[in-house]
Every structure is written in C-alpha cells, then in structure tokens.
Amino acid sequence: MDEFSIIREYFSRQVVHRDDVIVGVGDDAAIVTAPPDLDLVCTTDMLLEGIHFPDSTEAYAVGYKALAVNLSDLAAMGARPAWTTLLLSMPTADLGWIKGFSAGFFALAAEYHVQLIGGDLSRGPLVVGVQALGHAARHQVMLRSAAVVGDAIFVSGQLGDAAMGLRAVQGRMRLPAEVRDRVVHRLAYPQPRVDLGLAIAGIAHAAIDVSDGLFSDLGHIAASSGVAARIGLDLIPISSDFREYGAELGWQTALCSGDDYELCFTAAEKHTAQIIEIGQELNVPLSKIGWIEKGQGVKAVAADGTEFVPQHQGHNHFAA
C-alpha cells in the first residue's frame, strides 16, 4: 500500500467532523474557522521511539500518547482543543501497526471532539509529530510567567507512577503483575487534564503540565515569573503503589522523572476551597503542595526542615 492509500484508509476516515473545519485531510492545506471572540492556542510535540516511548510500546498506545501529550499542553493553557495535524515517519508501511496507531489516536480525538485536519507521511525512523490547536477565553489563558508571591501551588493526580512503569518496562524494577499493569498503563496512557484546565482558567494564575518532572516544570514557572517556589515533601501526592514499591526510589524519582502529565498551577490562597471543589466535581484529585515566595528556584522541604536537593531536576534532551 502506498503513501496516499495509507492516508485514505487510516487517516481520512474519522468519527469527528467539526462544523468549523471547511477543508480537512486531503488538500494542500486545511481551512478552519476560528471563533472571533476567542484566542487561538497552538502547541506541538514530537515523540521518538526509544526516547518518548519504549520500543515495545503497542501501536495503539503510541497513537493515543502522541495526541495526549499535546492536549496536555493545551490544558495547561486553559484551552479547549479543536484541531490537530499529524507528521508520521516510519521505517516500513506495517499496516497492522498503522491500524493500531490510528485507532489509538482517533479514540482520544473523539473523546475531546478533536478533528485531524492534515499532516504528512514519510519513510524514516519511527517519529511522531503532532500539532494541536484550540481556543481559550480572551485574557484567561494561563501562562508560566503569571505566578504571584503569596500564591498557593497545586498539582493534580499523583506523581511517580509513570516513572515506575518505565523502569518496569526496561527491566530495572520487578513488581507484582497487577501493580506493573497499573504503572505501565500510567506511562502509556497519560490522561490530559483538559476539563481541569478549562475549569481553573480565570481562577489560576500560572500553570504548566508536568511532562519533565515536577521539580523541573515548577522551576519553569518560578523562572518565568521571577519568583521562588517552596513545596512540602509531606504534601506531594504519590500513590499507594509508589509508597509500597517505589519507596527506595525516593523523591528523586517522584519529583524529577517525566511522563506524569498532570497539571501544576498557582492561584491566590483565597481560591483554595473553590479549587478543591472543582477537583471533586471533575473527580480529579487536587493537592495544595506549597506556595510562591520571593527569590528564585524551587525548594522542596520535609516536615522536619530537611531540604531535598535533586541530583538532576528533570528530563533534558541535551543535558550533559
């Protein structure tokens, strides 16, 4: 099957057909109609085999995750996803793999009413590039640079399970079968917090998705806002699986490993009760883990005052 037949068979047919898409897959460029009273928000991310997903990852999960990590970025901005484009490089035209990949991609797209409107297909190393576009209420987009001294710091979900999953897949950690299944699922199928991002827009100040580790990503907020962040180690949300089986990995793994794809955000202390209530309504656990203060950098302090100093702060592609 050639390039254009693959596109027609596996990527032109999709469940979502938005009214604001004038021309989608199949032409030289797409045409969409953006709402005039909203801001257009765009993001892009690239996934490489062996770096962003293990070689053994099933095709369905690769397709799902390729879109999920981009929707997570839109969630961190408080944007509602609408359209996406896809760049896919593959060493061979493995139709079984392509079928699984497209099924995973479109399953998540359907969940958030996102339409694929274009892209490109090529022979080469297995690389997936996705651009996601959405819109947000004007003047309510959450930026990394908007944290204010006195803000409380919140994070959704639980941290560290995806890092355990990666270690398990790589054979560096032995776990009971049911625990392994849970943490590997967290690695392969991150849940973009789109509804949470939309709900806290206009309440939260700064936000970021935790893709490279909380310590690193919160550090981006601190640096962009010209402030310091202080978090309490006893306030960090970790799962019972991590407490029981990941204790020896310590805070280095829970705070400085990637693939959590939770939202970390800051907001005025007075909104704490409202934010916790939003989490309960959405069935998304939210934890207040610290506050913003004057200074620079991120400090993680235990209840006894002991400071955790990481060996490295998070994933960085070009770090030494």
Secondary structure, DSSP 4 states (H G I P E B T S, - for coil): --HHHHIIIIIS--S---TTEEE-TTSSS-EE---TTEEEEEEEEEEEBTTTB-TT--HHHHHHHHHHHHHHHHHHHT-EEEEEEEEEEESS--HHHHHHHHHHHHHHHHHTT-EEEEEEEEESS-EEEEEEEEEEETT----GGG--TT-EEEEES-SSHHHHHHHHHTTS----HHHHHHHHHHHHS----HHHHHHHTTTEEEEEEESS-HHHHHHHHHHHHT-EEEEEGGG----HHHHHHSGGGHHHHHHH-S---EEEEEE-GGGHHHHHHHHHHHT--EEEEEEEESSSEEEEE-TTSPEE--SS-S--TT--
